[in-house]
Amino acid sequence: MTGIALDEQALLELVRGEAREARAAARLLDDRAVDEALRTAASLLELERGRVLAANASDVAAAAGRLDPGSLDRLALDDERIDGIAAQLRTMAELPPLVREIESWTLGNGLTVSTRRIPIGAVGANFEARPNVAVDVASQLLKSLNACVLRTGGAALGTVTVLVDDVLRPALEQVGLPASAVGLVRASERAGAFALVSLPDELPLVILRGSGPTTSALARAAAANGVKTLAHAEGGGLLYVDVAADRERACKLIAASLDRLGVCNRLNLLLLHEGVAHWASGFLELLQERGIEVRGTARARAHAPMLPLDRPLGHEWASDAERVATVSIDTVASLPEAVAIANDETSGLAAGIVTEDAEAALMFLDLYRGTAAFWHAPTRFTDGFALTGAPETGINVDWTPGPRGPVTYRDLWLRQFRVVGDGTQHR
C-alpha cells in the first residue's frame, strides 16, 4: 500500500508499529548475514529492475509540473542509476564490518576497561524524494547492525515502496533475517515525518535530509520530543580563487563543480580575490555557456555585467526550485576575508581554494571550519562514497561533536565502556 490517507494519530501509531518491529529485528542482525543480505539485495534489484523502473516512471509522471527540474532529476531512475545502486550494495557487502573494540587498558586496581562500539537499535530516516537514498540509508544502517524506518518525500513513495517490499525485505528474509529490520512510513502526508521524530523510546535517532526549512522544523520537533538527529539541511559549495591562482586551473575547477546542479555539494558561491577580479568576465562567460544564471554582489558587478544578488550571500541555489541553475559571485580583499565568508555566511558544508601558493592554501585549509576543505579539487567530492568508499546517509553540518561531514556506517554506533574485574575491586 502507498499513499494511505490517515489522521495524525493513526499515522503516529502506524509509525510506532514499524519502529517497534524494527527495534526487535535489530537484535537479530549479525555482520555475516547482513553482508549476504546486501549481496542478495543487489541481485534482486537487477531481477526486479522492470518493476522498479515502472513504479519510478509513474512517480515521475505524477510529479511532472509539480517539481522543479533538479528535483525531477533526483527522483528519476534509469538503467544506469539502477546499476549504480546495485554496485553500491555489493561494495557495502565487501567493506569490513565495524571493529567493535576501540581501545582497552588496565587500571591500577586490576580492572580491565575497554571502550566498544555497540548498535543504536532502530534509527529513523526522513529524506527527499530521491529513491536511491532509501537503499543508501538502509544499507548503511544494516551494515552497522541497526534497523531502520524510512520515510521519503511523497513524490518517491511508489518507487521506494517497491525497493523496500521487492528488494530489501525479501533479501533479508532470504538470508534468515527479519524483513522488519527495514520499516517504511507508507503514507505521503508530511505528518509522517513529524511522527518519525516523535518516538524517543522506539527511534532515539533520526537522520534528516532534505530542504532547509522542512529539515529545520523537524529538528526542532525532534528536540522537543527528546529525539536526537543527524541533520542534513543545507549545503552549497564555495570556491575561492586566490590572487596566486592559475586561471586555467580555476576554470577547470569551476566546470568540474557544476556537472550536476540539484546537488548540495556543487559550486554555489564563487569568491574572487581583488587581484584576479579582472577574470570575472571570463568566468561569467564560462558559466553562461553552461546555462548558469550568475548573480553578483555590488563588488563583483564592478568587474563584469551580471545580475544583482537578491538573496543572502550564502543562499543555496540547489534547493531553490525556481532558480536552481544559479551561482553567486563576490570579490574579497584578502584570504582571511574569504575564509570569514566561508565560515560565517555559508552552511559550512564545503569550501575550496585555487592557488599556486602552498602557504596560502594551508592557511585556508587550517582556518576553514566547515565539514570538508579542498585545495585544487571540486567540492563535488564532499560525498561519503567518493571519499570513503561507503555510501552516506547524509552530510551532517552541525557545529557540535559527533559524526560530521559525510556520515557512513562507520559513524552509526554508540560508545560503551566494558569493565571486567575479579571481585576484589572496590571504591
PLY file of the C-alpha trace (Angstrom):
ply
format ascii 1.0
element vertex 427
property float x
property float y
property float z
element edge 426
property int vertex1
property int vertex2
end_header
0.00 0.00 0.00
1.19 3.55 -0.75
-0.20 7.00 -0.21
-2.62 5.97 2.56
-4.72 8.88 3.88
-4.58 8.79 7.68
-5.23 11.20 10.51
-2.24 12.23 12.62
-2.93 9.84 15.50
-3.41 6.87 13.20
-0.24 7.82 11.37
1.67 8.06 14.62
0.53 4.57 15.61
1.46 3.23 12.16
4.98 4.59 12.53
5.22 3.36 16.12
4.33 -0.15 14.96
7.00 -0.09 12.24
9.53 1.24 14.76
8.80 -1.40 17.39
9.13 -4.19 14.84
12.38 -2.69 13.56
13.77 -2.37 17.09
13.03 -6.03 17.79
14.57 -7.06 14.48
17.77 -5.12 15.18
18.68 -7.55 17.98
18.90 -10.38 15.44
21.27 -8.73 12.98
24.82 -10.00 12.57
27.67 -9.00 10.30
27.83 -12.12 8.14
24.10 -12.32 7.47
23.81 -8.59 6.75
26.60 -8.75 4.17
24.86 -11.67 2.48
21.57 -9.76 2.54
23.21 -6.78 0.81
24.57 -9.04 -1.94
21.15 -10.62 -2.31
19.51 -7.20 -2.48
21.82 -6.23 -5.35
20.77 -9.32 -7.29
17.09 -8.79 -6.52
17.32 -5.17 -7.65
18.64 -6.31 -11.00
15.97 -9.01 -11.19
13.18 -6.57 -10.30
14.59 -3.76 -12.45
11.45 -3.58 -14.60
9.14 -3.31 -11.60
11.29 -0.60 -10.01
11.54 1.41 -13.22
7.80 1.12 -13.85
7.00 2.43 -10.37
9.51 5.20 -10.86
8.05 6.18 -14.23
4.66 6.55 -12.53
6.18 8.69 -9.77
7.98 10.92 -12.27
4.86 11.33 -14.42
2.80 12.28 -11.37
5.45 14.80 -10.27
5.91 16.47 -13.66
4.83 20.07 -13.42
4.95 19.99 -9.62
8.67 19.53 -9.05
11.50 21.67 -10.42
13.97 20.13 -12.91
16.57 19.45 -10.24
14.07 17.59 -8.05
12.78 15.61 -11.03
16.35 14.63 -11.88
16.90 13.35 -8.33
13.60 11.47 -8.44
14.19 9.71 -11.75
15.85 6.31 -12.11
17.19 4.70 -15.27
19.22 1.60 -16.07
22.50 3.36 -15.30
21.29 4.51 -11.88
19.88 1.06 -11.09
23.28 -0.42 -11.95
24.93 2.14 -9.69
22.67 1.27 -6.75
23.35 -2.44 -7.21
27.09 -1.80 -7.40
26.98 0.20 -4.17
25.13 -2.62 -2.41
27.83 -5.07 -3.44
30.53 -2.62 -2.40
28.89 -2.28 1.02
28.81 -6.05 1.43
32.56 -6.27 0.83
33.53 -3.48 3.21
34.86 -4.66 6.59
32.37 -4.70 9.46
32.80 -2.28 12.31
35.65 -3.12 14.65
33.79 -3.34 17.94
36.65 -2.68 20.37
38.07 0.83 20.21
40.75 0.60 22.90
41.43 -1.12 26.22
43.57 -0.58 29.31
44.09 -1.94 32.83
43.67 0.24 35.90
45.97 0.12 38.90
43.34 -1.83 40.85
43.33 -4.60 38.27
40.11 -3.65 36.46
40.29 -4.17 32.70
38.44 -1.40 30.83
37.60 -1.31 27.15
35.56 1.05 25.02
33.37 -0.57 22.41
31.07 0.31 19.53
27.56 -1.05 20.00
24.48 -0.66 17.75
21.90 2.06 18.39
18.92 -0.22 17.71
16.36 1.26 15.33
17.03 4.55 13.54
14.56 6.68 11.61
15.43 8.37 8.33
13.49 11.14 6.60
14.79 12.05 3.16
13.92 13.87 -0.01
12.08 12.31 -2.96
15.23 10.54 -4.13
14.76 6.74 -4.37
18.43 5.76 -4.27
18.70 7.33 -0.81
16.34 4.66 0.55
18.85 1.97 -0.37
21.87 4.04 0.66
20.47 4.74 4.13
19.09 1.24 4.71
22.35 -0.41 3.68
24.40 1.89 5.95
22.20 1.19 8.93
22.06 -2.55 8.35
25.84 -2.66 7.90
26.23 -1.06 11.32
23.74 -3.65 12.71
20.96 -1.11 13.14
17.41 -1.49 11.83
15.63 1.43 10.20
12.30 3.05 9.49
12.39 5.02 6.24
10.22 7.95 5.25
10.61 9.53 1.80
9.08 12.56 0.13
5.64 11.70 -1.22
6.74 12.02 -4.85
9.03 8.98 -4.48
6.81 6.81 -2.29
5.78 4.44 -5.08
9.37 3.70 -6.08
10.62 3.41 -2.51
7.78 1.04 -1.62
8.88 -1.31 -4.42
12.52 -1.04 -3.32
11.55 -1.96 0.24
8.95 -4.65 -0.49
10.51 -6.31 -3.55
14.23 -5.83 -2.90
15.35 -5.03 0.65
12.86 -7.02 2.72
12.98 -10.18 0.56
16.79 -10.03 0.67
16.71 -10.02 4.47
14.26 -12.92 4.57
16.29 -14.99 2.12
19.28 -14.98 4.49
17.22 -15.68 7.61
16.91 -12.15 8.96
13.59 -10.46 9.81
12.16 -8.35 6.99
11.01 -5.82 9.57
14.60 -4.65 10.00
13.68 -2.23 7.20
10.48 -0.37 8.03
8.66 2.18 5.90
6.22 5.00 6.57
3.59 4.07 3.99
1.81 7.39 3.81
2.60 10.52 1.87
1.35 13.04 4.43
4.04 15.32 5.83
2.74 14.40 9.28
4.53 11.09 8.76
7.86 12.90 9.05
6.79 14.52 12.31
5.61 11.15 13.63
9.08 9.80 12.90
10.69 12.36 15.24
8.10 11.83 18.00
9.12 8.39 19.30
12.22 8.63 21.52
11.73 5.16 23.02
11.44 3.43 19.66
13.55 5.70 17.41
16.10 7.57 19.58
17.94 8.84 16.50
16.51 10.12 13.22
18.55 11.03 10.15
17.13 14.12 8.44
17.83 15.05 4.84
16.12 17.50 2.53
15.27 21.17 2.18
16.44 23.55 4.85
13.12 24.85 6.27
11.46 21.44 6.48
14.50 19.76 7.97
14.96 22.60 10.46
11.33 22.27 11.56
11.76 18.51 12.01
14.94 19.04 14.01
13.12 21.42 16.34
10.25 18.94 16.76
12.73 16.13 17.44
14.49 18.18 20.13
11.16 18.92 21.80
10.39 15.19 21.82
13.81 14.10 23.12
14.87 12.57 19.80
18.44 13.09 18.58
19.01 13.95 14.93
21.72 13.86 12.32
20.54 16.66 10.07
21.49 17.50 6.52
19.50 20.66 5.98
21.73 22.99 3.96
24.59 22.78 1.54
26.33 24.73 -1.16
29.99 24.58 -2.13
32.26 27.64 -2.05
35.30 28.17 -4.26
37.84 30.91 -3.53
40.12 31.99 -6.39
43.22 33.36 -4.72
45.49 36.11 -6.02
48.08 33.40 -6.73
45.67 31.18 -8.65
46.27 29.75 -12.11
43.40 30.93 -14.33
43.17 27.74 -16.39
43.10 25.60 -13.26
40.36 27.80 -11.81
38.27 27.36 -14.97
38.64 23.58 -14.79
37.55 23.53 -11.15
34.54 25.74 -11.83
33.43 23.45 -14.64
34.03 20.29 -12.60
31.98 21.74 -9.76
28.86 22.13 -11.91
28.39 18.72 -13.55
25.07 18.48 -11.66
23.01 21.38 -10.36
20.47 19.81 -8.00
23.05 18.53 -5.50
24.21 20.12 -2.28
27.95 19.93 -2.94
28.09 21.73 -6.30
29.55 25.23 -6.73
27.21 27.73 -5.12
29.37 30.76 -4.27
32.45 31.87 -6.20
34.81 34.29 -4.42
37.48 36.17 -6.38
40.44 37.95 -4.83
40.53 41.58 -5.96
43.86 40.87 -7.62
42.20 38.48 -10.09
38.79 40.19 -10.25
39.51 41.07 -13.88
38.95 37.36 -14.61
35.27 37.80 -13.72
34.20 38.39 -17.33
35.80 35.14 -18.45
34.27 33.20 -15.57
30.90 34.78 -16.35
31.14 33.60 -19.96
32.16 30.11 -18.81
29.15 29.88 -16.51
26.69 31.28 -19.03
27.86 28.78 -21.64
26.68 26.10 -19.21
23.26 27.71 -18.82
24.06 29.16 -15.40
22.47 32.41 -14.26
25.09 34.47 -12.41
24.18 36.78 -9.54
26.81 39.15 -8.21
27.33 41.48 -5.31
27.95 45.17 -5.96
31.69 44.49 -5.65
31.54 41.73 -8.26
29.37 43.71 -10.64
32.05 46.41 -10.74
34.17 43.95 -12.74
31.63 42.28 -15.04
28.00 42.80 -16.12
25.90 40.38 -14.05
22.52 40.37 -12.37
22.41 41.74 -8.81
22.41 39.23 -5.97
18.94 39.40 -4.43
19.43 36.71 -1.80
21.81 36.36 1.16
25.39 35.72 0.07
25.31 32.06 1.11
21.85 31.28 -0.29
21.83 27.69 -1.60
20.60 27.72 -5.18
20.42 23.93 -5.47
17.44 23.94 -3.11
15.77 26.94 -4.78
13.15 25.33 -7.00
12.73 28.39 -9.20
16.41 29.21 -9.75
18.39 26.03 -9.36
20.76 26.93 -12.24
22.34 29.89 -10.46
25.74 30.76 -8.97
26.66 33.76 -6.80
29.89 35.74 -7.22
31.62 38.13 -4.82
35.08 39.67 -4.58
37.24 39.86 -1.46
40.29 41.84 -0.43
42.16 39.00 1.23
42.28 35.29 2.02
41.15 35.90 5.64
38.06 37.69 4.32
37.31 34.72 2.03
37.61 32.31 4.97
35.40 34.52 7.12
32.68 34.43 4.46
33.04 30.66 4.15
32.73 30.22 7.92
30.07 32.84 8.67
27.92 33.23 5.55
27.57 29.65 4.27
26.21 26.38 5.66
29.68 25.04 6.40
29.30 22.11 4.01
32.43 22.57 1.91
34.87 25.20 0.66
37.86 25.07 -1.66
40.76 27.27 -2.70
42.54 27.68 -6.04
46.10 28.92 -5.56
49.66 28.07 -6.54
50.83 29.43 -3.18
51.10 26.40 -0.86
51.35 28.59 2.25
48.11 30.36 1.34
46.41 27.04 0.65
47.41 25.61 4.02
46.23 28.78 5.78
42.83 28.46 4.09
42.57 24.76 5.00
43.57 25.45 8.61
41.17 28.36 9.11
38.05 26.94 7.44
35.72 25.29 9.96
33.28 23.51 7.63
32.94 19.77 7.14
35.26 19.47 4.11
38.10 21.71 2.89
39.65 21.43 -0.60
42.73 22.62 -2.42
42.64 22.19 -6.19
39.71 19.78 -6.00
35.99 20.43 -6.56
33.62 20.40 -3.59
31.58 17.82 -5.51
33.78 15.26 -3.72
32.01 16.07 -0.44
30.34 12.69 -0.59
30.65 9.58 1.55
31.15 7.15 -1.31
33.63 9.39 -3.13
35.78 9.98 -0.04
35.44 6.78 1.99
34.15 4.08 -0.37
30.88 3.78 1.57
27.58 5.43 0.59
26.44 8.08 3.01
23.26 8.54 5.00
23.74 12.27 4.57
26.16 15.06 5.36
25.98 16.42 8.88
26.86 20.12 9.09
26.21 20.53 12.83
28.69 22.61 14.83
28.77 20.03 17.62
30.91 16.99 18.48
29.93 13.74 16.82
29.93 12.47 13.24
30.31 15.48 10.95
30.53 15.66 7.21
29.54 12.58 5.20
28.04 10.07 7.66
28.53 6.38 6.83
28.05 3.08 8.65
31.36 3.70 10.42
29.70 6.54 12.37
26.39 4.90 13.37
27.17 3.45 16.77
27.16 4.19 20.49
30.19 4.09 22.77
30.04 1.63 25.63
32.52 1.03 28.46
33.11 -2.62 29.31
34.70 -3.28 32.70
35.99 -6.66 33.91
37.27 -7.30 37.42
37.96 -10.29 39.73
35.54 -9.39 42.54
38.14 -7.76 44.81
37.97 -4.18 43.49
36.05 -1.52 45.39
35.81 2.27 45.54
0 1
1 2
2 3
3 4
4 5
5 6
6 7
7 8
8 9
9 10
10 11
11 12
12 13
13 14
14 15
15 16
16 17
17 18
18 19
19 20
20 21
21 22
22 23
23 24
24 25
25 26
26 27
27 28
28 29
29 30
30 31
31 32
32 33
33 34
34 35
35 36
36 37
37 38
38 39
39 40
40 41
41 42
42 43
43 44
44 45
45 46
46 47
47 48
48 49
49 50
50 51
51 52
52 53
53 54
54 55
55 56
56 57
57 58
58 59
59 60
60 61
61 62
62 63
63 64
64 65
65 66
66 67
67 68
68 69
69 70
70 71
71 72
72 73
73 74
74 75
75 76
76 77
77 78
78 79
79 80
80 81
81 82
82 83
83 84
84 85
85 86
86 87
87 88
88 89
89 90
90 91
91 92
92 93
93 94
94 95
95 96
96 97
97 98
98 99
99 100
100 101
101 102
102 103
103 104
104 105
105 106
106 107
107 108
108 109
109 110
110 111
111 112
112 113
113 114
114 115
115 116
116 117
117 118
118 119
119 120
120 121
121 122
122 123
123 124
124 125
125 126
126 127
127 128
128 129
129 130
130 131
131 132
132 133
133 134
134 135
135 136
136 137
137 138
138 139
139 140
140 141
141 142
142 143
143 144
144 145
145 146
146 147
147 148
148 149
149 150
150 151
151 152
152 153
153 154
154 155
155 156
156 157
157 158
158 159
159 160
160 161
161 162
162 163
163 164
164 165
165 166
166 167
167 168
168 169
169 170
170 171
171 172
172 173
173 174
174 175
175 176
176 177
177 178
178 179
179 180
180 181
181 182
182 183
183 184
184 185
185 186
186 187
187 188
188 189
189 190
190 191
191 192
192 193
193 194
194 195
195 196
196 197
197 198
198 199
199 200
200 201
201 202
202 203
203 204
204 205
205 206
206 207
207 208
208 209
209 210
210 211
211 212
212 213
213 214
214 215
215 216
216 217
217 218
218 219
219 220
220 221
221 222
222 223
223 224
224 225
225 226
226 227
227 228
228 229
229 230
230 231
231 232
232 233
233 234
234 235
235 236
236 237
237 238
238 239
239 240
240 241
241 242
242 243
243 244
244 245
245 246
246 247
247 248
248 249
249 250
250 251
251 252
252 253
253 254
254 255
255 256
256 257
257 258
258 259
259 260
260 261
261 262
262 263
263 264
264 265
265 266
266 267
267 268
268 269
269 270
270 271
271 272
272 273
273 274
274 275
275 276
276 277
277 278
278 279
279 280
280 281
281 282
282 283
283 284
284 285
285 286
286 287
287 288
288 289
289 290
290 291
291 292
292 293
293 294
294 295
295 296
296 297
297 298
298 299
299 300
300 301
301 302
302 303
303 304
304 305
305 306
306 307
307 308
308 309
309 310
310 311
311 312
312 313
313 314
314 315
315 316
316 317
317 318
318 319
319 320
320 321
321 322
322 323
323 324
324 325
325 326
326 327
327 328
328 329
329 330
330 331
331 332
332 333
333 334
334 335
335 336
336 337
337 338
338 339
339 340
340 341
341 342
342 343
343 344
344 345
345 346
346 347
347 348
348 349
349 350
350 351
351 352
352 353
353 354
354 355
355 356
356 357
357 358
358 359
359 360
360 361
361 362
362 363
363 364
364 365
365 366
366 367
367 368
368 369
369 370
370 371
371 372
372 373
373 374
374 375
375 376
376 377
377 378
378 379
379 380
380 381
381 382
382 383
383 384
384 385
385 386
386 387
387 388
388 389
389 390
390 391
391 392
392 393
393 394
394 395
395 396
396 397
397 398
398 399
399 400
400 401
401 402
402 403
403 404
404 405
405 406
406 407
407 408
408 409
409 410
410 411
411 412
412 413
413 414
414 415
415 416
416 417
417 418
418 419
419 420
420 421
421 422
422 423
423 424
424 425
425 426
